[in-house]
Amino acid sequence: MLKLEGGQNAGPLTVNRSLLQSLIDSAQDIADLAPGAAPITQGQLMAWQGVMVPSDTLLDDITQATLRLFDEGLERLIESRAAEGKRLHQILLGNLDAIGQQLSTLEPIANSLPQLQQQRLQERVAALETKIDDERMAQEVALLAQKADVREELDRLSIHIDQARSLIHSSGPHGRRLDFLTQELNREANTLGAKAICSEISNASIELKVIVEQIREQVQNIQ
């Protein structure tokens, strides 16, 4: 907030007539109630704060220069914030694209998890030299595949990315919404890592959490 007060060279003084009239009326009320009280003098009225005020029609050179500098500073601040907003815009979109690339890599891996589970189970059974009928094998494979299925996490990550992109491209303050989406992205990345049964998914989970942390740091600068 910029506050200016006129000095000795701020211009001619004017009378605050409404305040002066209020003082005179009050002085008359006091005189009626207390006839022996000393009357208020003209000097006292003029000295009363707010009665004599500098004229707003003329500002001194320093005041005018201050206002010009204030306008220039405000304009530069707005330009700086706009430039910073554009940089954050590009950084966040780049981070979201990086998450999208990770999801594209994980999609085929997620689809192949049932076959991977079946192969691993068959190898364990063979190592134990134990024979299991095909129906029991199919049941075990289905159970393991269900526990390791990460397609739901991938779908939610994709939805959160689309929501974040929509917010970034729209106008208005979205800092809190983006912060919430960042928390959701991190939660899905953690769940993805907990379900990982192969190094590709485990590594992708770590990479996702790194990217999400980068997003979180940038979101703190957004209103």
N, C-alpha and C positions, 0 to 999 in steps of 0.2 A: 504494500500500500504506500502510495506517495502522498505526503501531506505537505502543503506549502502554507507558510504564514507570511503575511506582508510585513516589511520592515519600515524604516522611517521614510524610504523613498518609494514606497509601494503605490503612492498616489494620494489624492485628496480623501479626507475622512468624511463619512456620512453618518447620519443619526439613525439609529434603530428606533423608529418612531413607536412601534408597538411596545417595545420594552420600556421606553421612556414614559409613555402614557401609563403603563402599568405601575411604574414606580411612583409617578405623581399621584395616581389614584390611591395607592397604598399609603403614601405620605399623608393624604387628606384624611383617610380613614383613621390613621394614628392620631392626627391632630384633633379629630372629633372625639375620639375616645380618651385622649390624654392632652387636654388643652395646654398643659404646662410644658409639654415636651418641646425641645428645640426644633424649629422647622428645618427641613432638609434644604441645603443650599444648592445653587446651580453648579458649583464646583464639585460637590459630592455626586450630583446626578451625572455630570460628565465623566467622573472618575469611576463610575459604576461599570464593572466588567460587562462588555457587550453593548453598551450604549453608543459609544463612538467606535465605528468599525471602518477599516480601509475600504475605499471604493473598489469594486470588482471590475470597473471599466478600464483600469490602467494597471498593467503589471510591469514591474521594473525589468531591466535587461537580464539580471541574474535569474529571475523567475522564468522568463521566456526561454532562456538558454537551458534551464533545468528541464522544462517541459519537452523541449526538442530532444535533449539527450535521453529522456525517459521514453519517448516514443521510438527513438532509434533502437534503444536497448530492448524494448518490448518486441519490436519487429524482428530483431536478430534472434531473440529467444524463440519466437514462433518458428522462424526459419530453421533454427538448430533442432528444435523438437521434431519438425516435419522431416528433416534429413535423417535424424535418428530413427524415426518411425519407419522410414523406407528401408533402412539397413536392417532393422529388426524383422521387418516383413520378409525380406529376402532370406535372412538367416533361418527363420522359423520354417519357411516353405522348404528350404534346403534340408533341414532336419526331418521334416515330414516325408520328403521324397526318399531320404535315406532309410526311414522305417519302411516305406513302401517297397523299396528294393529288397530289404530283408524278408518281407512277407512273400514277395514273388519267388525268392529262393526257397522258402520253406514250404510253399504250397505242394510241389511235387513230392517232397520228402514226407509231408504229412499223409499224402495219399498212399505212399508205399509202406507206411508203418505196419499194417496188418501182415503183409508178406514178410517184413523184417522180423516181426514177432514170431510168425510161424517158423521161419528158418532157425531162429535162435532156440525155440522150444524143441524143434526136431533135433538140433545138435546136442542139446542137454540130455534128451531122452536117449539118443544114441550113445552118448558118453556113459550113461548109467547102465547101458545094455538092458534097458527095460522096454517092453513092448506095450504100446497104448493103441487101442482101437481108434479108427479114423473119427468116429463120432465124438469120443472124449477129447481127441486132439483138436477138433474143430471148436468144441466148447471152450477149451482152455485158451485157444488163440483168440476167440471172440472176446473173452473176458479180459485178457491182457491188452488187446487192441483198444477196448473201450476205456481202460484206465489210462492208456498212453495217447489217446486221441487228442490232438491239439487244434483241430480245425475250428472248434468253437472259439478258442482264444484268438486264432488268426482272424476270424470273422469280426470279433469285437474290436480287435486292433484296427482293422480296416475301417470299421464304422467310426471309431474315435478319430482317426486321421481325417476322414471326410468332414466330420463336425468341426475339427480344428481349422481345416482349410476354409470352410465356410465362414467361420468367425473372423479369420484373418483378412478375408477379402471383403467383409462387410464393415460398415462404419459404426462408430460408437465405442464406448469403453467395454472391453471384453476380458480384462485381466483376470478377474475371478473365475470366469467360465473356463478360460484357458488353463488356469491353475488346477481347476477340478479335473479337466480332461487329462492333464499331465499326470495326476494321481491315478487316474483310471488306466492310462497307458502303462505306468509303472507296475500296477497291480497285475495286468495281463502278462507283462514280461516276466514277472516273478512266477506266476502260475505256469507259464510256458517252460521256464527252467526247471520247475519242480516235476513236470511231467516228462522231461527229456529222457529218452532212452538211447540217444545216439549223440555223438559229439557235435554233429551239425546243428541240432536244435539247441544243445547246451551253449555252444559258441554264439549262436544267433541271439539267445536270450541275454547273454552278457552284453553283446553289442547293442541290443535294443535298450538295455538299461543305461548304457553310456549315453546314447543319443537322447533318451528321455531326460536324463539329468541335464544335458546341454539345453534342452528346451525349457526345463524348469528354471534354470539360471536366467534365461532371457525373458521369460514370462514375468519375473519379478520386477522388470523395468516397464511393464505395461500396466496402464490404469484399467 
